Amino acid sequence: MKTSFIELVKSRRSVRRFQEKPVERELLRQCIEAARFAPSASHVQPWRFLIVDDPDLKKVLTQKAFSGIFSATRWAAKAPILVVILAELDMITNRIGRQFTGLHYYLIDIGIAGEHFVLQARELGLGTCWIGWFSERGVRKALDIPRKYRPASMLAVGYPDVEHFSDKSRHPLEKICWFNKVR
Ligand SMILES: Cc1cc2nc3c(=O)[nH]c(=O)nc-3n(C[C@H](O)[C@H](O)[C@H](O)COP(=O)(O)O)c2cc1C
């Protein structure tokens, strides 16, 4: 029976332990395909997905990205795939838009696209974890990223080690949703 959208969303949890089994590139492409259809401010589509599946390169990346204060993210070295979500910044919307509103639209866009990826991955039986705790400089160096791209986030991807279901509670609906007036 097909999983409903709400079931898919509710069953997703961050996965930090993976099987060694490699992940088929075709599945990753399907995740990117889902991300590709995300909405974005002024339709600028600022996201770029740099998928690292070469073990040697991944080693260099994890050494540089997760050292010093970022070593708490060392667990991600064992993920078969690391995805670096890059933002292309030389776009009018992000420059001018921010001057007027103070909002970093590209971060919103990347969050939406990245979560499309994550949910598609979940449907395909892959586990993921967002990674925000990394050295941007280290990522730049390891992957030789041109200046016009900013590593905005990362995702660890792989087949989950055990299908664990951490019961992380969520704020109740009444706490996060108001109609007409903030209470
Ligand atoms: C933008 C963002 C950055 C995150 N960065 C990290 C991280 O650096 N390391 C980590 O272990 N988890 C990270 N997470 C995962 C969160 O800790 C996790 O989503 C949260 O605790 C809720 O748990 P769940 O995803 O299992 O529902 C990040 C999540 C998001 C959305």
The ligand as an ORCA input file, in Angstrom:
! r2SCAN-3c Opt
* xyz 0 1
  C      19.487     23.034      9.109
  C      19.770     21.818      9.951
  C      21.046     21.577     10.398
  C      21.325     20.417     11.146
  N      22.609     20.175     11.503
  C      22.904     19.022     12.151
  C      24.263     18.709     12.452
  O      25.185     19.450     12.141
  N      24.517     17.540     13.096
  C      23.513     16.662     13.443
  O      23.812     15.615     13.997
  N      22.203     16.937     13.157
  C      21.881     18.077     12.516
  N      20.578     18.369     12.178
  C      19.514     17.393     12.528
  C      18.668     17.863     13.713
  O      19.389     17.679     14.897
  C      17.358     17.037     13.718
  O      16.643     17.278     12.545
  C      16.466     17.392     14.919
  O      17.096     17.044     16.132
  C      15.118     16.641     14.857
  O      15.312     15.248     14.793
  P      14.770     14.374     13.588
  O      15.372     14.929     12.312
  O      15.256     12.971     13.863
  O      13.289     14.479     13.564
  C      20.282     19.507     11.467
  C      18.990     19.767     11.011
  C      18.727     20.887     10.251
  C      17.335     21.110      9.716
*
